Amino acid sequence: MRLLFGAALLLVVLAWAVSACPASDREALLAFKASLHEPYLGIFNTWSGTDCCTNWYGVSCDPTNARVADINLRGESEDPIFEKAGRSGYMTGTINPSVCRLDRLTSLILADWKGISGEIPPCITSLSSLRVVDLVGNKISGRIPPAIGDLRRVTVLNLADNEISGEIPASIVQMSSLMHLDLRNNRISGGIPADLGKLTMLSRALLGRNQLTGTIPSSIATIYRLADLDLSMNKINGWVPEQLGKMPVLSTLTLDSNWLSGKLPASLLSNAGLGILNLSRNWIEGEIPDVFGSNTYFMALDLSHNNLKGKIPGSLSSAKYVGHLDLSHNHLCGSIPIGEPFEHQEASSFANNDCLCGNPLKTC
Ligand SMILES: *[C@@H]1O[C@H](CO)[C@@H](O)[C@H](O)[C@H]1NC(C)=O
């Protein structure tokens, strides 16, 4: 009897010991909270009391050791507190380096608060359990920590829609678990690391709307899981690598508004899996390769604002589907082919060429 009671007591004590968060994690969270200001929803009012694993909004712990595992704070969410406040979230302040003391953290999500500023604390690269880093939609500035490559387990790195500058750290190619990289709409300059192809798990590489220079590394074409590549609205020059057209699952390729030159690789147009191709506003020259066929299926094919010359290839008539087609602002000439893919296109898709004619433009 006494033994049973003792065992039960021990269990209760153990359960309590692993369910309450350690004081060191609580203090790190309170220092993190003290650097942020969230005036409309009051989410940080829930960050009080001794057990940070229970009812602290956006905080969750690993049940086996009661260490803080996730900070998940999203400024745009379906959560009832947003409905009650009748608005989306807004938060100012900075990310306190105290977050780096949460050494079992697996996700750091501070997304769409619009006003969080300051730098990403470089010490986050010591958080070796991190899997998700999502700081999208704030005013974060400064550089991406140079040692970002230490984060070998991170699968999602989303820093889009901030004010981040500096270059993409060379170490990024060591983030061997990275599947989703989103750096869009920042002020990132310099080149794309030539060995980006080392990131073999990548399925989305979104680097559009920055100030990137240099050429498109052909190593990217070796990332066989890559489905979405966005390098649009940068200052990237050189040729479009032919190999991009041979990628097995690439479905969206947006390279528009850059300084790309050279010819249009035939492989891009004959790749049946590529559903969206935007090369608009570059310096692409030469003829459009006549390589379309019955498995051509483009939701959008935008080649507008380039230096393309010659005829619109007749093989485009045999395409299974072409949704939005834009060949305007080039130097194309001759009659627009007849066929289903051309029937629903507007005249503006062919406007401002040298001498195109036929439906939907004037008859030849
Ligand atoms: C392609 O890119 C251009 C320029 O960046 C943009 O204006 C256009 O809407 C894009 N086309 C499609 C089909 O999204």
The ligand as an SDF file (V2000), in Angstrom:
LIG
                    3D

 14 14  0  0  0  0  0  0  0  0999 V2000
    4.9190   38.8010  -66.4650 C   0  0  0  0  0  0  0  0  0  0  0  0
    5.7630   39.7970  -65.9380 O   0  0  0  0  0  0  0  0  0  0  0  0
    5.3910   41.1220  -66.2660 C   0  0  0  0  0  0  0  0  0  0  0  0
    6.4930   42.0780  -65.8820 C   0  0  0  0  0  0  0  0  0  0  0  0
    7.0860   41.8110  -64.6530 O   0  0  0  0  0  0  0  0  0  0  0  0
    4.0480   41.4140  -65.6490 C   0  0  0  0  0  0  0  0  0  0  0  0
    3.6470   42.7400  -65.9300 O   0  0  0  0  0  0  0  0  0  0  0  0
    3.0370   40.4290  -66.2180 C   0  0  0  0  0  0  0  0  0  0  0  0
    1.7630   40.6200  -65.6170 O   0  0  0  0  0  0  0  0  0  0  0  0
    3.4750   38.9910  -65.9960 C   0  0  0  0  0  0  0  0  0  0  0  0
    2.6460   38.1080  -66.7890 N   0  0  0  0  0  0  0  0  0  0  0  0
    1.8450   37.2020  -66.2550 C   0  0  0  0  0  0  0  0  0  0  0  0
    1.0800   36.3660  -67.1860 C   0  0  0  0  0  0  0  0  0  0  0  0
    1.7340   37.0480  -65.0550 O   0  0  0  0  0  0  0  0  0  0  0  0
  1  2  1  0
  1 10  1  0
  2  3  1  0
  3  4  1  0
  3  6  1  0
  4  5  1  0
  6  7  1  0
  6  8  1  0
  8  9  1  0
  8 10  1  0
 10 11  1  0
 11 12  1  0
 12 13  1  0
 12 14  2  0
M  END
$$$$
